[in-house]
Amino acid sequence: MSKKILSAVLAAAMTAMLAACGGSSTATTAAPAETKAEETKAEETKAEETKAEESKAEEAPAAELETVQKGKLVMVTNAEFPPYEFHDQNAIVGIDVEIAGAIAEQLGLELEIEDIAFDSIIPEIVSGKADIGAAGMTVTEDRKQNVDFSDTYAHATQVIIVKEDSEIKGVADLEGKIMGVQQGTTGDIYVSGDYGDAAVERYAKGMEAVQALAQGKVDAVVIDGEPAKQYIKEVEGLKIIDESYTDEDYAIAIKKGNTAMVEAVNAALAELKSEGKLDEIVAKYIQAEE
Ligand code: GLN
């Protein structure tokens, strides 16, 4: 485990310790703040001190990060979202898979991937079946009610895919049209919010929405920009229009209140960013525009 991550884990353990002994301070990293907290606590009863000692004894050796399965970092994803996660023969590969792999490595854990429906990812995190949800997942205020998010690691957009000869040239032309989306994604949420449920056809996979467009079943598809670029390479006669629908950021979803995991993932992400490893992973899957 690297020093930075170890200190994040320790900081989280300290926060838990302070919370356990009734301290209200959340600052755990700066030594002066701790000293001050010690001073103000000097008058607290002996009994409480004993309790604090006990919990310290319990926490100290277990600076290890708690995970759903011991020694593993369980990631849930939906591997239908190239280049972030997709099937390559029997393997699941992609940007998120490599980022999660690098995070697991830094935390001294073995990465385990579970491929599930996109709209099951948050429920699996909420019910504690997985440690992280990494799925090109956009941070939204609604999702934040149910899960915590790591720092963001990618910027994204929702784009509009149409047939090459479509009369749809921009967002303003979507009024009165039928849009294909992937169920439960931000494309689904925002388009149905803006135009109503009747304007939306939902598909389990992004590629299915794109095929429906090619077959003339919908007028446009609203979906994340990077997968869109991949899909239109595979299906003829389609294009992405210049104006994008939204700007978004991707982050890793973590069970609400699991501060230790959020801090450990953020420390690992920061290290990947500063080492240039994150850029390296992205460059492997996303070529600069020709
Ligand atoms: N970014 C979109 C969302 O978070 C789509 C993600 C996906 O389909 N994997 O809703």
Residues whose N, C-alpha, C, O or C-beta is under 5 A from the ligand:
A	BS01	LIG	F81 F118 A135 G136 M137 T138 G184 T185 T186 D224
